């Protein structure tokens, strides 16, 4: 295991520095493939370097089926995470895939072996942002709590797609350390719509009562998608005493607070005599 770890660190260094400081090399050099790996794994790593996108996707799929035995291929799989070329498998189902999708599934299938390399990519702003974005997503699939703090830090990344996927991953991991940071994102009305949506959905998976207040405020957002998702998530949080919260807001002295509460009554389709009387 220690030997595999050293190989992965060395390979990632080669890939990142292959064409200049901190720049990811999309086509890894043949000489960077370790000599002391199985011929089967070496063959698939070589296929990942093919100019043919279908070959790259098939190679990633083959490595996925090998499981942990394919660990030496991890850096090479990471290097094609930004290969989003849509392909259709020659299968009865006509499944749509891409080299990126197949690489993501292969990395997720290797679990903790992929963890540190993916965390290294997420933290390194010199990697192309699409690869960092997919690294965040893959960490969600792995569901290891060691990824929580780096993913929370990624919620502040300047690239909205990275923030979006970090929020998604935190919801998938379901660690309550993410609740407060996600609430902080939700309170930012100037945040990207897709980031807000994934933040709300992540809070829905966490189902923590601390998020109720922020979700109530999101009901009044002018964006219909955001307010609708907030309403749906509130339905899922058992401790959300929605009626009592609405009553408090409808009695508030601030006109804007009362207007937001009235809109929330409509969005949530609340039917309660006490609420009706206040309205």
C-alpha positions, 0 to 999 in steps of 0.5 A: 500500500505504501508503495502504491501511495508513493507511485501515485504521488510521483505520477501526479507530480509528473502529470501536473508539471509535464508542460509547465509549473502547476499545469495539467497535461491532458495527454500524459507522456508514455515514459510516465507510466510505471514499469513495474505494473501488470501488463493488463493495467499498463495496456489500459493506461496506454489506451487512456492516452489514445486520440480516440475518445471511445478508446479512452472511455473503454479504457476507463471502463476496463479499469473500473472493472479491475477495482483496486488492482487498477490503482496505478492508473488513478493519476491517468484517470484524473487527467481525463476527468475534463473529457466530456465528449458525449459517446453512445455505447454500442449496447441495446440500452444505447447508454450515453457516456463520456471518458469523464463519466467512466473515469469518475466511476472508476475512481469512485470504485477505488474508494480510499485509494483515490481519496488523497489524489483527488483531494490534492487536485481539489486543493490545487488551484493550478489544475484546470477547473473542470478537473477540480470540479469533477474531483469534488463530485467524485469525492461525494461518491466516495463518501469519506468524511476526510473529504468534508473539510476540503469540500467546505473550503471549496464552497468558497472557490471562485469558480461557481461550478466547483462550489456547485459540485462541492455542495452536491458532494457534501449532501451526498456524504451527509456529515453535519459539519457541512450544515452551517457552511451550507447555510452561509451559502444559502443566505447569499442571494447573489450566489449563482442559481445552480450553487443555491439549488445544490446547496438547498438539495444538500441541506435536504439530504442532511435534514438538520433543523438548523437549516430551517430558518435559512430555508424559510427565507429562501421561500421568498427568493424571486427565483421560482426554482430556488423557492420551490426547492426550498419548499420541498426540502422543508417538507422533508425536515421533521423538526421544521415547525413551519406553522409556528415559524410563519405565525411569528413572521406574520406577527413581525413588525417589519412589513418585508418580513410579513410579506415574505411570510405571506408568500411562504404560506402560498408556496407551502400551501399552508392550511391552518386557521391561525395563519388564515386569521393573521393573513 
